[in-house]
Amino acid sequence: MTHKSFLLIAVLLVLFASPAFAKEIKVAPDALRLTMKMDNKPLPEIAEEVYRQTGYKVVFDEKWNSLTVTGNYTNVSLDEFFRRAFRKQNTSLLVNDKEKIVAVRFFGDKSFADLLVNAAPDKGSSDIPEDIAALHREQRAELQEYLRDPESVDPLSGMKLVDIRAMHEQQHAELEQMKQDPQAVDPASGASLGELQQLHAAQQQENDQLRMNAQAIEPESGMTIGAIAEMHSQQRAELERMLKDPNTIDPVSGMKLSDIWEQAKKTE
């Protein structure tokens, strides 16, 4: 490996730092502003709009393709946009200004290194000169070789990759063990997991009893459960009667059901 290639990989690895050390690199330039109105907009479409407005490519694990976001943002920076738009998700953000790539990593996703490696241009890309594409392929191969070598050292922590992986596996095992321990304490409530489980079971039992008690009061309507059930039964019966009556008027079209059925038969 050449000295130049080694320096290049060292720089890339600084950018690829694991979020486990809480040292994500956020270099979102304030000069790049976004304005976007979203109503259940899928993440891939958001990525396309970010690229259209800023020229930055957004990369993420493809399993989040179906994630939708709602919100209106006017003249906000890249960092602010992703921080606010995905505030309900546990995410980390890394912006590579040199390559114009925004990597969005959700909790439990692959590492930033994998996201950025996969974002590198593929062979035969029509809008990238072949010499640059070849350089990217070489860099990607060197980086993958580095990541596969357990003796490689993370430049931020000074730890070997194999030791970092072992530490992560141990942390995961401890977390799973804590979930199974009824004496483990939930940091948000201060209650033990066993106490929380008992509380949830009691709440579920109360809800079940409430649904079975016809005299219980439904808090939103102020009606008894029995009265609500009777009302729903009457509504179903009335709807069934209306559907059987050919003279019933469809409220959308203003036509009789018999006329609608006749038109449907003609179109078959």
C-alpha positions in Angstrom: 0.0 0.0 0.0 1.5 3.4 -1.0 2.1 6.2 1.5 -0.5 8.3 -0.2 -3.1 5.6 0.0 -2.4 5.1 3.6 -2.9 8.8 4.4 -6.1 8.7 2.4 -7.4 5.8 4.3 -6.4 7.4 7.6 -8.5 10.5 6.6 -11.4 8.3 5.6 -11.3 6.5 8.9 -11.5 9.7 10.9 -14.7 10.4 9.1 -15.9 6.9 9.6 -15.6 7.1 13.4 -18.0 4.8 15.3 -20.8 6.7 17.1 -20.2 4.5 20.1 -17.6 7.0 21.2 -20.0 9.9 20.8 -17.6 11.8 18.4 -19.6 11.9 15.2 -18.3 14.5 12.8 -20.9 17.1 11.9 -19.6 19.5 9.3 -22.8 20.6 7.8 -22.1 24.0 6.2 -24.5 26.8 7.1 -24.2 28.1 3.6 -26.3 25.2 2.3 -30.0 25.8 3.1 -33.0 23.6 2.6 -36.7 24.5 2.2 -39.0 21.5 2.1 -42.7 20.7 2.7 -43.3 17.1 3.5 -46.5 15.2 4.1 -45.7 11.5 4.7 -42.8 11.9 2.3 -40.7 8.7 1.9 -37.1 8.9 2.8 -35.8 8.2 -0.7 -37.8 11.1 -2.1 -36.4 13.3 0.7 -32.9 12.2 -0.3 -33.6 13.2 -3.9 -34.9 16.6 -2.9 -31.9 17.2 -0.7 -29.6 16.4 -3.6 -31.6 18.7 -6.0 -31.3 21.6 -3.6 -27.8 21.2 -2.2 -25.9 18.7 -4.5 -25.3 16.5 -1.4 -26.1 12.7 -1.8 -28.0 11.3 1.2 -27.1 7.6 2.0 -28.8 5.4 4.5 -29.6 1.7 5.1 -32.1 0.6 2.4 -34.4 -1.0 5.0 -35.6 2.6 5.8 -36.9 3.2 2.3 -40.5 3.0 3.6 -39.9 5.5 6.4 -42.1 8.6 5.9 -41.6 12.1 7.3 -44.0 15.0 7.8 -43.0 18.6 8.4 -42.4 22.0 6.9 -38.9 23.5 6.9 -37.9 26.9 5.5 -34.3 28.0 4.8 -32.7 25.6 7.4 -29.2 24.1 7.3 -28.5 20.5 6.5 -27.7 19.6 10.1 -30.8 21.4 11.4 -33.0 19.8 8.8 -32.0 16.2 9.6 -31.9 16.9 13.4 -35.5 18.3 13.4 -37.0 16.1 10.7 -35.9 12.8 12.4 -36.2 14.0 16.0 -38.5 11.0 16.7 -35.8 8.6 15.4 -32.6 7.7 17.2 -30.1 8.8 14.5 -26.6 10.0 14.0 -25.5 12.3 11.1 -22.2 12.5 9.3 -21.5 15.0 6.6 -18.6 14.6 4.2 -18.2 18.0 2.5 -15.4 16.8 0.3 -17.4 14.0 -1.3 -20.7 15.9 -0.8 -22.3 12.9 1.1 -24.7 13.0 4.0 -24.8 9.6 5.9 -27.9 9.1 8.1 -27.4 6.2 10.5 -30.4 5.0 12.5 -29.9 3.1 15.8 -28.9 -0.5 15.1 -27.8 0.2 11.5 -24.6 -0.7 9.8 -21.6 1.5 10.6 -20.9 4.8 8.9 -18.0 3.1 7.1 -20.4 0.7 5.4 -22.8 3.4 4.5 -20.0 5.6 2.9 -18.4 2.6 1.2 -21.7 1.7 -0.4 -22.1 5.3 -1.5 -19.0 5.3 -3.6 -19.6 5.3 -7.4 -20.1 2.0 -9.1 -18.0 0.9 -12.1 -19.3 2.2 -15.4 -21.0 5.3 -13.9 -21.7 7.5 -16.9 -21.4 10.8 -15.1 -18.0 10.2 -13.5 -14.7 10.1 -15.5 -13.2 6.6 -15.7 -9.9 7.7 -13.9 -11.9 9.0 -10.9 -14.1 6.0 -10.9 -11.0 3.7 -10.9 -9.5 5.7 -8.0 -12.8 5.3 -6.1 -12.7 1.6 -6.7 -9.1 1.3 -5.5 -9.9 3.4 -2.4 -13.0 1.3 -1.7 -11.0 -2.0 -2.0 -8.3 -0.6 0.3 -10.8 0.5 2.9 -12.6 -2.9 2.8 -9.2 -4.6 3.2 -8.5 -2.4 6.2 -12.0 -3.1 7.8 -11.5 -6.9 7.3 -8.1 -6.8 9.1 -8.7 -7.4 12.8 -5.3 -5.9 13.6 -6.3 -2.5 12.1 -6.3 0.3 14.6 -9.1 2.9 15.0 -7.3 6.3 14.8 -9.7 8.0 17.3 -9.6 5.5 20.1 -6.3 3.8 19.4 -8.0 0.5 19.8 -7.8 -2.5 17.4 -10.9 -3.1 15.4 -11.2 -6.6 16.8 -11.2 -5.2 20.3 -13.8 -2.6 19.4 -16.0 -5.3 18.0 -15.5 -7.5 21.1 -16.4 -4.5 23.3 -19.6 -3.9 21.3 -20.6 -7.6 21.5 -20.0 -7.5 25.3 -22.1 -4.3 25.6 -24.9 -5.9 23.6 -24.8 -9.1 25.7 -24.9 -7.0 28.9 -27.9 -5.1 27.5 -29.8 -8.3 26.6 -28.9 -9.7 30.1 -30.3 -6.6 31.7 -33.6 -6.9 29.8 -34.0 -10.4 31.3 -33.2 -9.3 34.8 -36.3 -8.2 36.7 -34.1 -6.4 39.2 -32.5 -4.2 36.6 -33.6 -0.5 37.0 -35.2 1.4 34.2 -33.2 4.8 34.1 -36.3 6.8 33.0 -38.7 5.8 35.7 -36.3 4.5 38.4 -38.5 1.4 38.7 -37.1 -2.1 38.3 -38.1 -4.0 35.1 -40.0 -6.5 37.3 -42.1 -3.7 38.8 -42.8 -2.2 35.4 -43.9 -5.6 34.1 -46.2 -6.0 37.0 -47.6 -2.5 36.5 -48.2 -3.1 32.8 -49.9 -6.4 33.6 -52.2 -4.7 36.2 -53.1 -2.0 33.7 -53.9 -4.5 31.0 -56.1 -6.4 33.4 -57.9 -3.2 34.4 -58.5 -2.4 30.7 -59.8 -5.9 30.1 -62.2 -5.7 33.0 -63.3 -2.2 31.9 -64.2 -3.5 28.4 -66.2 -6.4 29.9 -68.1 -4.2 32.4 -71.2 -2.8 30.6 -71.7 -0.2 33.4 -68.2 1.2 33.1 -67.9 4.8 31.8 -65.9 5.5 28.6 -64.1 8.7 29.6 -64.2 10.5 26.2 -67.9 10.1 25.5 -69.2 9.8 29.0 -71.3 6.9 27.9 -71.3 3.4 29.5 -69.6 0.6 27.6 -73.0 -1.2 27.3 -74.6 1.9 25.8 -71.8 2.3 23.2 -72.0 -1.4 22.2 -75.8 -1.0 21.8 -75.3 2.2 19.7 -72.8 0.4 17.4 -75.2 -2.5 17.0 -78.0 -0.2 16.0 -75.7 1.6 13.6 -74.7 -1.7 11.9 -78.3 -2.8 11.6 -79.3 0.6 10.1 -76.4 0.4 7.6 -77.3 -3.1 6.6 -81.0 -2.0 6.1 -79.9 1.0 3.9 -77.7 -1.2 1.7 -80.6 -3.6 1.1 -82.9 -0.8 0.2 -82.6 0.0 -3.6 -84.0 3.5 -3.0 -81.3 4.5 -0.6 -79.4 7.6 -1.8 -75.6 7.4 -2.1 -74.4 10.6 -0.3 -71.4 11.0 -2.6 -73.0 10.7 -6.0 -76.6 11.6 -5.0 -77.8 8.5 -7.0 -80.0 5.7 -5.8 -78.2 2.5 -5.0 -80.4 0.7 -7.5 -79.2 3.1 -10.3 -75.6 2.6 -9.2 -75.9 -1.2 -9.3 -77.6 -1.0 -12.8 -74.7 1.1 -14.2 -72.2 -1.3 -12.7 -73.9 -4.2 -14.5 -73.7 -2.4 -17.8 -70.0 -1.8 -17.5 -69.2 -5.5 -16.7 
